[in-house]
Amino acid sequence: MARYYVNKNAQSTGEHEVHRESCQKLPYPENRIFLGNFNSCQPAVTEARRYYKNVDGCFHCSRPCHTR
């Protein structure tokens, strides 16, 4: 299982990205919300939608959930 976070700051295209804790693009602690421990990015993205409507997986660490 991996720890997942969502970026509080939206990308220029409007979505909030979901990252694994080990991601090279993980936002600073003050700019992220801990989502929980998950086996894949799909449940992490679902959890992130409790905070933000427009959510996407990070291209680098959550590629199966990256849609844009």
PDB file of N, CA, C and O in Angstrom:
ATOM      1  N   MET A   1       0.836  -1.185   0.000  1.00  0.00           N
ATOM      2  CA  MET A   1       0.000   0.000   0.000  1.00  0.00           C
ATOM      3  C   MET A   1       0.880   1.248   0.000  1.00  0.00           C
ATOM      4  O   MET A   1       2.000   1.249   0.510  1.00  0.00           O
ATOM      5  N   ALA A   2       0.344   2.285  -0.578  1.00  0.00           N
ATOM      6  CA  ALA A   2       1.080   3.550  -0.652  1.00  0.00           C
ATOM      7  C   ALA A   2       0.235   4.668  -0.048  1.00  0.00           C
ATOM      8  O   ALA A   2      -0.994   4.611  -0.044  1.00  0.00           O
ATOM      9  N   ARG A   3       0.923   5.677   0.457  1.00  0.00           N
ATOM     10  CA  ARG A   3       0.252   6.869   0.983  1.00  0.00           C
ATOM     11  C   ARG A   3      -0.006   7.817  -0.185  1.00  0.00           C
ATOM     12  O   ARG A   3       0.890   8.077  -0.987  1.00  0.00           O
ATOM     13  N   TYR A   4      -1.220   8.327  -0.278  1.00  0.00           N
ATOM     14  CA  TYR A   4      -1.601   9.224  -1.362  1.00  0.00           C
ATOM     15  C   TYR A   4      -2.030  10.582  -0.830  1.00  0.00           C
ATOM     16  O   TYR A   4      -2.577  10.711   0.265  1.00  0.00           O
ATOM     17  N   TYR A   5      -1.756  11.594  -1.659  1.00  0.00           N
ATOM     18  CA  TYR A   5      -2.086  12.982  -1.335  1.00  0.00           C
ATOM     19  C   TYR A   5      -2.708  13.649  -2.547  1.00  0.00           C
ATOM     20  O   TYR A   5      -2.485  13.234  -3.684  1.00  0.00           O
ATOM     21  N   VAL A   6      -3.496  14.695  -2.289  1.00  0.00           N
ATOM     22  CA  VAL A   6      -4.011  15.518  -3.382  1.00  0.00           C
ATOM     23  C   VAL A   6      -3.434  16.918  -3.208  1.00  0.00           C
ATOM     24  O   VAL A   6      -3.337  17.433  -2.094  1.00  0.00           O
ATOM     25  N   ASN A   7      -3.063  17.510  -4.309  1.00  0.00           N
ATOM     26  CA  ASN A   7      -2.515  18.865  -4.320  1.00  0.00           C
ATOM     27  C   ASN A   7      -3.646  19.863  -4.078  1.00  0.00           C
ATOM     28  O   ASN A   7      -4.660  19.829  -4.776  1.00  0.00           O
ATOM     29  N   LYS A   8      -3.483  20.744  -3.101  1.00  0.00           N
ATOM     30  CA  LYS A   8      -4.476  21.784  -2.819  1.00  0.00           C
ATOM     31  C   LYS A   8      -4.544  22.806  -3.942  1.00  0.00           C
ATOM     32  O   LYS A   8      -5.578  23.444  -4.143  1.00  0.00           O
ATOM     33  N   ASN A   9      -3.460  22.962  -4.666  1.00  0.00           N
ATOM     34  CA  ASN A   9      -3.388  23.942  -5.748  1.00  0.00           C
ATOM     35  C   ASN A   9      -3.721  23.262  -7.077  1.00  0.00           C
ATOM     36  O   ASN A   9      -3.113  22.253  -7.435  1.00  0.00           O
ATOM     37  N   ALA A  10      -4.674  23.812  -7.790  1.00  0.00           N
ATOM     38  CA  ALA A  10      -5.054  23.255  -9.079  1.00  0.00           C
ATOM     39  C   ALA A  10      -3.985  23.538 -10.134  1.00  0.00           C
ATOM     40  O   ALA A  10      -3.266  24.534 -10.059  1.00  0.00           O
ATOM     41  N   GLN A  11      -3.898  22.649 -11.110  1.00  0.00           N
ATOM     42  CA  GLN A  11      -3.016  22.858 -12.251  1.00  0.00           C
ATOM     43  C   GLN A  11      -3.597  23.991 -13.103  1.00  0.00           C
ATOM     44  O   GLN A  11      -4.730  24.417 -12.881  1.00  0.00           O
ATOM     45  N   SER A  12      -2.833  24.470 -14.061  1.00  0.00           N
ATOM     46  CA  SER A  12      -3.313  25.545 -14.939  1.00  0.00           C
ATOM     47  C   SER A  12      -4.548  25.116 -15.738  1.00  0.00           C
ATOM     48  O   SER A  12      -5.307  25.957 -16.218  1.00  0.00           O
ATOM     49  N   THR A  13      -4.738  23.812 -15.875  1.00  0.00           N
ATOM     50  CA  THR A  13      -5.898  23.277 -16.596  1.00  0.00           C
ATOM     51  C   THR A  13      -7.084  23.010 -15.664  1.00  0.00           C
ATOM     52  O   THR A  13      -8.138  22.558 -16.111  1.00  0.00           O
ATOM     53  N   GLY A  14      -6.909  23.291 -14.369  1.00  0.00           N
ATOM     54  CA  GLY A  14      -8.012  23.239 -13.421  1.00  0.00           C
ATOM     55  C   GLY A  14      -8.115  22.029 -12.520  1.00  0.00           C
ATOM     56  O   GLY A  14      -8.886  22.055 -11.561  1.00  0.00           O
ATOM     57  N   GLU A  15      -7.367  20.965 -12.788  1.00  0.00           N
ATOM     58  CA  GLU A  15      -7.507  19.775 -11.960  1.00  0.00           C
ATOM     59  C   GLU A  15      -6.510  19.765 -10.801  1.00  0.00           C
ATOM     60  O   GLU A  15      -5.435  20.362 -10.868  1.00  0.00           O
ATOM     61  N   HIS A  16      -6.914  19.058  -9.728  1.00  0.00           N
ATOM     62  CA  HIS A  16      -6.062  18.839  -8.559  1.00  0.00           C
ATOM     63  C   HIS A  16      -5.463  17.449  -8.718  1.00  0.00           C
ATOM     64  O   HIS A  16      -6.194  16.467  -8.850  1.00  0.00           O
ATOM     65  N   GLU A  17      -4.153  17.363  -8.706  1.00  0.00           N
ATOM     66  CA  GLU A  17      -3.480  16.086  -8.968  1.00  0.00           C
ATOM     67  C   GLU A  17      -3.304  15.250  -7.708  1.00  0.00           C
ATOM     68  O   GLU A  17      -3.030  15.767  -6.626  1.00  0.00           O
ATOM     69  N   VAL A  18      -3.471  13.941  -7.880  1.00  0.00           N
ATOM     70  CA  VAL A  18      -3.257  12.951  -6.831  1.00  0.00           C
ATOM     71  C   VAL A  18      -1.857  12.376  -7.005  1.00  0.00           C
ATOM     72  O   VAL A  18      -1.462  11.999  -8.109  1.00  0.00           O
ATOM     73  N   HIS A  19      -1.101  12.312  -5.888  1.00  0.00           N
ATOM     74  CA  HIS A  19       0.286  11.829  -5.903  1.00  0.00           C
ATOM     75  C   HIS A  19       0.502  10.751  -4.850  1.00  0.00           C
ATOM     76  O   HIS A  19      -0.130  10.759  -3.794  1.00  0.00           O
ATOM     77  N   ARG A  20       1.406   9.825  -5.155  1.00  0.00           N
ATOM     78  CA  ARG A  20       1.924   8.903  -4.140  1.00  0.00           C
ATOM     79  C   ARG A  20       2.980   9.636  -3.332  1.00  0.00           C
ATOM     80  O   ARG A  20       3.596  10.582  -3.822  1.00  0.00           O
ATOM     81  N   GLU A  21       3.189   9.205  -2.110  1.00  0.00           N
ATOM     82  CA  GLU A  21       4.163   9.867  -1.235  1.00  0.00           C
ATOM     83  C   GLU A  21       5.576   9.847  -1.810  1.00  0.00           C
ATOM     84  O   GLU A  21       6.362  10.752  -1.532  1.00  0.00           O
ATOM     85  N   SER A  22       5.908   8.849  -2.594  1.00  0.00           N
ATOM     86  CA  SER A  22       7.253   8.720  -3.155  1.00  0.00           C
ATOM     87  C   SER A  22       7.464   9.531  -4.440  1.00  0.00           C
ATOM     88  O   SER A  22       8.549   9.488  -5.021  1.00  0.00           O
ATOM     89  N   CYS A  23       6.452  10.262  -4.885  1.00  0.00           N
ATOM     90  CA  CYS A  23       6.519  10.978  -6.161  1.00  0.00           C
ATOM     91  C   CYS A  23       7.514  12.134  -6.125  1.00  0.00           C
ATOM     92  O   CYS A  23       7.603  12.865  -5.139  1.00  0.00           O
ATOM     93  N   GLN A  24       8.254  12.283  -7.209  1.00  0.00           N
ATOM     94  CA  GLN A  24       9.198  13.397  -7.334  1.00  0.00           C
ATOM     95  C   GLN A  24       8.477  14.738  -7.450  1.00  0.00           C
ATOM     96  O   GLN A  24       9.085  15.784  -7.225  1.00  0.00           O
ATOM     97  N   LYS A  25       7.200  14.723  -7.796  1.00  0.00           N
ATOM     98  CA  LYS A  25       6.397  15.943  -7.961  1.00  0.00           C
ATOM     99  C   LYS A  25       5.454  16.189  -6.780  1.00  0.00           C
ATOM    100  O   LYS A  25       4.563  17.034  -6.870  1.00  0.00           O
ATOM    101  N   LEU A  26       5.640  15.461  -5.678  1.00  0.00           N
ATOM    102  CA  LEU A  26       4.788  15.620  -4.498  1.00  0.00           C
ATOM    103  C   LEU A  26       4.840  17.058  -3.999  1.00  0.00           C
ATOM    104  O   LEU A  26       5.927  17.600  -3.798  1.00  0.00           O
ATOM    105  N   PRO A  27       3.685  17.683  -3.796  1.00  0.00           N
ATOM    106  CA  PRO A  27       3.673  19.080  -3.322  1.00  0.00           C
ATOM    107  C   PRO A  27       4.234  19.191  -1.906  1.00  0.00           C
ATOM    108  O   PRO A  27       4.297  18.206  -1.170  1.00  0.00           O
ATOM    109  N   TYR A  28       4.638  20.398  -1.540  1.00  0.00           N
ATOM    110  CA  TYR A  28       5.092  20.670  -0.175  1.00  0.00           C
ATOM    111  C   TYR A  28       3.977  20.341   0.810  1.00  0.00           C
ATOM    112  O   TYR A  28       2.804  20.410   0.443  1.00  0.00           O
ATOM    113  N   PRO A  29       4.305  19.987   2.045  1.00  0.00           N
ATOM    114  CA  PRO A  29       3.279  19.601   3.029  1.00  0.00           C
ATOM    115  C   PRO A  29       2.135  20.607   3.180  1.00  0.00           C
ATOM    116  O   PRO A  29       0.985  20.207   3.357  1.00  0.00           O
ATOM    117  N   GLU A  30       2.430  21.879   3.113  1.00  0.00           N
ATOM    118  CA  GLU A  30       1.376  22.888   3.278  1.00  0.00           C
ATOM    119  C   GLU A  30       0.442  22.972   2.060  1.00  0.00           C
ATOM    120  O   GLU A  30      -0.600  23.625   2.113  1.00  0.00           O
ATOM    121  N   ASN A  31       0.828  22.304   0.969  1.00  0.00           N
ATOM    122  CA  ASN A  31       0.041  22.355  -0.268  1.00  0.00           C
ATOM    123  C   ASN A  31      -0.607  21.028  -0.633  1.00  0.00           C
ATOM    124  O   ASN A  31      -0.974  20.812  -1.788  1.00  0.00           O
ATOM    125  N   ARG A  32      -0.752  20.135   0.345  1.00  0.00           N
ATOM    126  CA  ARG A  32      -1.338  18.839   0.039  1.00  0.00           C
ATOM    127  C   ARG A  32      -2.250  18.368   1.171  1.00  0.00           C
ATOM    128  O   ARG A  32      -2.134  18.806   2.315  1.00  0.00           O
ATOM    129  N   ILE A  33      -3.161  17.460   0.811  1.00  0.00           N
ATOM    130  CA  ILE A  33      -4.073  16.840   1.759  1.00  0.00           C
ATOM    131  C   ILE A  33      -3.831  15.339   1.709  1.00  0.00           C
ATOM    132  O   ILE A  33      -3.833  14.738   0.634  1.00  0.00           O
ATOM    133  N   PHE A  34      -3.622  14.733   2.881  1.00  0.00           N
ATOM    134  CA  PHE A  34      -3.436  13.287   2.959  1.00  0.00           C
ATOM    135  C   PHE A  34      -4.775  12.610   2.681  1.00  0.00           C
ATOM    136  O   PHE A  34      -5.790  12.952   3.288  1.00  0.00           O
ATOM    137  N   LEU A  35      -4.771  11.652   1.762  1.00  0.00           N
ATOM    138  CA  LEU A  35      -5.988  10.952   1.372  1.00  0.00           C
ATOM    139  C   LEU A  35      -6.136   9.600   2.049  1.00  0.00           C
ATOM    140  O   LEU A  35      -7.252   9.142   2.297  1.00  0.00           O
ATOM    141  N   GLY A  36      -5.014   8.962   2.346  1.00  0.00           N
ATOM    142  CA  GLY A  36      -5.037   7.644   2.964  1.00  0.00           C
ATOM    143  C   GLY A  36      -4.055   6.706   2.302  1.00  0.00           C
ATOM    144  O   GLY A  36      -3.292   7.100   1.420  1.00  0.00           O
ATOM    145  N   ASN A  37      -4.081   5.450   2.740  1.00  0.00           N
ATOM    146  CA  ASN A  37      -3.235   4.395   2.190  1.00  0.00           C
ATOM    147  C   ASN A  37      -4.088   3.538   1.259  1.00  0.00           C
ATOM    148  O   ASN A  37      -5.146   3.043   1.649  1.00  0.00           O
ATOM    149  N   PHE A  38      -3.617   3.371   0.030  1.00  0.00           N
ATOM    150  CA  PHE A  38      -4.381   2.634  -0.968  1.00  0.00           C
ATOM    151  C   PHE A  38      -3.456   1.715  -1.770  1.00  0.00           C
ATOM    152  O   PHE A  38      -2.250   1.946  -1.857  1.00  0.00           O
ATOM    153  N   ASN A  39      -4.047   0.674  -2.352  1.00  0.00           N
ATOM    154  CA  ASN A  39      -3.294  -0.261  -3.194  1.00  0.00           C
ATOM    155  C   ASN A  39      -3.070   0.266  -4.602  1.00  0.00           C
ATOM    156  O   ASN A  39      -2.194  -0.225  -5.313  1.00  0.00           O
ATOM    157  N   SER A  40      -3.852   1.262  -5.013  1.00  0.00           N
ATOM    158  CA  SER A  40      -3.712   1.834  -6.346  1.00  0.00           C
ATOM    159  C   SER A  40      -4.230   3.265  -6.323  1.00  0.00           C
ATOM    160  O   SER A  40      -4.759   3.734  -5.316  1.00  0.00           O
ATOM    161  N   CYS A  41      -4.070   3.946  -7.444  1.00  0.00           N
ATOM    162  CA  CYS A  41      -4.486   5.341  -7.506  1.00  0.00           C
ATOM    163  C   CYS A  41      -5.998   5.513  -7.625  1.00  0.00           C
ATOM    164  O   CYS A  41      -6.516   6.570  -7.268  1.00  0.00           O
ATOM    165  N   GLN A  42      -6.719   4.507  -8.116  1.00  0.00           N
ATOM    166  CA  GLN A  42      -8.158   4.671  -8.331  1.00  0.00           C
ATOM    167  C   GLN A  42      -8.912   5.035  -7.051  1.00  0.00           C
ATOM    168  O   GLN A  42      -9.670   6.006  -7.063  1.00  0.00           O
ATOM    169  N   PRO A  43      -8.740   4.299  -5.942  1.00  0.00           N
ATOM    170  CA  PRO A  43      -9.460   4.706  -4.732  1.00  0.00           C
ATOM    171  C   PRO A  43      -8.961   6.037  -4.167  1.00  0.00           C
ATOM    172  O   PRO A  43      -9.715   6.748  -3.503  1.00  0.00           O
ATOM    173  N   ALA A  44      -7.714   6.373  -4.422  1.00  0.00           N
ATOM    174  CA  ALA A  44      -7.182   7.668  -3.973  1.00  0.00           C
ATOM    175  C   ALA A  44      -7.856   8.811  -4.737  1.00  0.00           C
ATOM    176  O   ALA A  44      -8.177   9.845  -4.150  1.00  0.00           O
ATOM    177  N   VAL A  45      -8.068   8.631  -6.028  1.00  0.00           N
ATOM    178  CA  VAL A  45      -8.758   9.643  -6.832  1.00  0.00           C
ATOM    179  C   VAL A  45     -10.206   9.782  -6.347  1.00  0.00           C
ATOM    180  O   VAL A  45     -10.725  10.894  -6.244  1.00  0.00           O
ATOM    181  N   THR A  46     -10.843   8.668  -6.055  1.00  0.00           N
ATOM    182  CA  THR A  46     -12.210   8.715  -5.527  1.00  0.00           C
ATOM    183  C   THR A  46     -12.255   9.494  -4.222  1.00  0.00           C
ATOM    184  O   THR A  46     -13.153  10.311  -4.016  1.00  0.00           O
ATOM    185  N   GLU A  47     -11.307   9.249  -3.349  1.00  0.00           N
ATOM    186  CA  GLU A  47     -11.239   9.973  -2.071  1.00  0.00           C
ATOM    187  C   GLU A  47     -10.980  11.459  -2.308  1.00  0.00           C
ATOM    188  O   GLU A  47     -11.568  12.302  -1.630  1.00  0.00           O
ATOM    189  N   ALA A  48     -10.118  11.787  -3.253  1.00  0.00           N
ATOM    190  CA  ALA A  48      -9.797  13.189  -3.544  1.00  0.00           C
ATOM    191  C   ALA A  48     -11.028  13.951  -4.034  1.00  0.00           C
ATOM    192  O   ALA A  48     -11.123  15.164  -3.848  1.00  0.00           O
ATOM    193  N   ARG A  49     -11.956  13.252  -4.651  1.00  0.00           N
ATOM    194  CA  ARG A  49     -13.181  13.909  -5.141  1.00  0.00           C
ATOM    195  C   ARG A  49     -14.098  14.322  -3.996  1.00  0.00           C
ATOM    196  O   ARG A  49     -15.073  15.040  -4.220  1.00  0.00           O
ATOM    197  N   ARG A  50     -13.811  13.891  -2.793  1.00  0.00           N
ATOM    198  CA  ARG A  50     -14.540  14.396  -1.623  1.00  0.00           C
ATOM    199  C   ARG A  50     -14.124  15.839  -1.329  1.00  0.00           C
ATOM    200  O   ARG A  50     -14.864  16.585  -0.687  1.00  0.00           O
ATOM    201  N   TYR A  51     -12.946  16.223  -1.799  1.00  0.00           N
ATOM    202  CA  TYR A  51     -12.407  17.569  -1.569  1.00  0.00           C
ATOM    203  C   TYR A  51     -12.559  18.476  -2.788  1.00  0.00           C
ATOM    204  O   TYR A  51     -12.858  19.663  -2.658  1.00  0.00           O
ATOM    205  N   TYR A  52     -12.351  17.905  -3.966  1.00  0.00           N
ATOM    206  CA  TYR A  52     -12.359  18.686  -5.207  1.00  0.00           C
ATOM    207  C   TYR A  52     -13.120  17.936  -6.293  1.00  0.00           C
ATOM    208  O   TYR A  52     -13.040  16.711  -6.380  1.00  0.00           O
ATOM    209  N   LYS A  53     -13.849  18.660  -7.107  1.00  0.00           N
ATOM    210  CA  LYS A  53     -14.625  18.050  -8.189  1.00  0.00           C
ATOM    211  C   LYS A  53     -13.721  17.599  -9.338  1.00  0.00           C
ATOM    212  O   LYS A  53     -13.908  16.514  -9.890  1.00  0.00           O
ATOM    213  N   ASN A  54     -12.748  18.428  -9.694  1.00  0.00           N
ATOM    214  CA  ASN A  54     -11.879  18.172 -10.838  1.00  0.00           C
ATOM    215  C   ASN A  54     -10.554  17.586 -10.344  1.00  0.00           C
ATOM    216  O   ASN A  54      -9.690  18.317  -9.860  1.00  0.00           O
ATOM    217  N   VAL A  55     -10.399  16.272 -10.467  1.00  0.00           N
ATOM    218  CA  VAL A  55      -9.239  15.545  -9.941  1.00  0.00           C
ATOM    219  C   VAL A  55      -8.642  14.684 -11.040  1.00  0.00           C
ATOM    220  O   VAL A  55      -9.359  14.154 -11.889  1.00  0.00           O
ATOM    221  N   ASP A  56      -7.318  14.550 -11.015  1.00  0.00           N
ATOM    222  CA  ASP A  56      -6.609  13.739 -12.004  1.00  0.00           C
ATOM    223  C   ASP A  56      -5.404  13.098 -11.325  1.00  0.00           C
ATOM    224  O   ASP A  56      -4.851  13.667 -10.383  1.00  0.00           O
ATOM    225  N   GLY A  57      -4.996  11.937 -11.787  1.00  0.00           N
ATOM    226  CA  GLY A  57      -3.789  11.305 -11.276  1.00  0.00           C
ATOM    227  C   GLY A  57      -2.547  11.951 -11.864  1.00  0.00           C
ATOM    228  O   GLY A  57      -2.564  12.417 -13.003  1.00  0.00           O
ATOM    229  N   CYS A  58      -1.490  11.977 -11.101  1.00  0.00           N
ATOM    230  CA  CYS A  58      -0.209  12.522 -11.554  1.00  0.00           C
ATOM    231  C   CYS A  58       0.360  11.667 -12.691  1.00  0.00           C
ATOM    232  O   CYS A  58       0.334  10.439 -12.619  1.00  0.00           O
ATOM    233  N   PHE A  59       0.864  12.306 -13.719  1.00  0.00           N
ATOM    234  CA  PHE A  59       1.464  11.612 -14.855  1.00  0.00           C
ATOM    235  C   PHE A  59       2.647  10.761 -14.406  1.00  0.00           C
ATOM    236  O   PHE A  59       2.876   9.691 -14.971  1.00  0.00           O
ATOM    237  N   HIS A  60       3.403  11.207 -13.407  1.00  0.00           N
ATOM    238  CA  HIS A  60       4.638  10.543 -12.986  1.00  0.00           C
ATOM    239  C   HIS A  60       4.418   9.374 -12.035  1.00  0.00           C
ATOM    240  O   HIS A  60       5.106   8.359 -12.140  1.00  0.00           O
ATOM    241  N   CYS A  61       3.467   9.499 -11.104  1.00  0.00           N
ATOM    242  CA  CYS A  61       3.340   8.453 -10.086  1.00  0.00           C
ATOM    243  C   CYS A  61       1.980   7.747 -10.088  1.00  0.00           C
ATOM    244  O   CYS A  61       1.832   6.696  -9.465  1.00  0.00           O
ATOM    245  N   SER A  62       1.003   8.303 -10.770  1.00  0.00           N
ATOM    246  CA  SER A  62      -0.343   7.715 -10.806  1.00  0.00           C
ATOM    247  C   SER A  62      -0.851   7.669 -12.245  1.00  0.00           C
ATOM    248  O   SER A  62      -1.992   8.032 -12.531  1.00  0.00           O
ATOM    249  N   ARG A  63       0.004   7.224 -13.124  1.00  0.00           N
ATOM    250  CA  ARG A  63      -0.288   7.243 -14.562  1.00  0.00           C
ATOM    251  C   ARG A  63      -1.587   6.527 -14.942  1.00  0.00           C
ATOM    252  O   ARG A  63      -2.282   7.008 -15.837  1.00  0.00           O
ATOM    253  N   PRO A  64      -1.957   5.397 -14.308  1.00  0.00           N
ATOM    254  CA  PRO A  64      -3.225   4.776 -14.687  1.00  0.00           C
ATOM    255  C   PRO A  64      -4.439   5.682 -14.457  1.00  0.00           C
ATOM    256  O   PRO A  64      -5.487   5.484 -15.071  1.00  0.00           O
ATOM    257  N   CYS A  65      -4.299   6.660 -13.585  1.00  0.00           N
ATOM    258  CA  CYS A  65      -5.396   7.591 -13.275  1.00  0.00           C
ATOM    259  C   CYS A  65      -5.213   8.937 -13.953  1.00  0.00           C
ATOM    260  O   CYS A  65      -6.041   9.833 -13.784  1.00  0.00           O
ATOM    261  N   HIS A  66      -4.152   9.089 -14.711  1.00  0.00           N
ATOM    262  CA  HIS A  66      -3.893  10.348 -15.411  1.00  0.00           C
ATOM    263  C   HIS A  66      -4.699  10.381 -16.702  1.00  0.00           C
ATOM    264  O   HIS A  66      -4.564   9.501 -17.551  1.00  0.00           O
ATOM    265  N   THR A  67      -5.544  11.410 -16.843  1.00  0.00           N
ATOM    266  CA  THR A  67      -6.425  11.457 -18.011  1.00  0.00           C
ATOM    267  C   THR A  67      -6.212  12.685 -18.874  1.00  0.00           C
ATOM    268  O   THR A  67      -6.765  12.758 -19.972  1.00  0.00           O
ATOM    269  N   ARG A  68      -5.428  13.656 -18.416  1.00  0.00           N
ATOM    270  CA  ARG A  68      -5.261  14.901 -19.184  1.00  0.00           C
ATOM    271  C   ARG A  68      -3.827  15.122 -19.564  1.00  0.00           C
ATOM    272  O   ARG A  68      -3.506  16.119 -20.211  1.00  0.00           O
TER     273      ARG A  68
END
